[in-house]
Amino acid sequence: MKHAAATRAGGVAQGAKIDRREQRKLDQQAGLVPFACKLDGKLVTRLQELAKDHPGGMSGLLAEVVEKGLGE
């Protein structure tokens, strides 16, 4: 979760951090909705490894995987 938040905010190296309230507002404007679920630990580890190299971080990776799985 922390990695995804850092990726959304542009990472630590990008400069000024956006506070949570501002990030929430930006997410809402982009149509993003928080979605929580429980997954097997091995699957989460695989997803975390893949998310490291994905340009959208964990959120981008999961969106891509779910869209492909749904055939959209």
Buried (B, 14 or more C-beta within 10 A) or exposed (E): EEEBBBBBBEEEEEEEBBEEEEBEEEBEEEEBEEEEEEEEEEEEEEBEEBBEEBEBBBBBBBBEEEEEEEEE
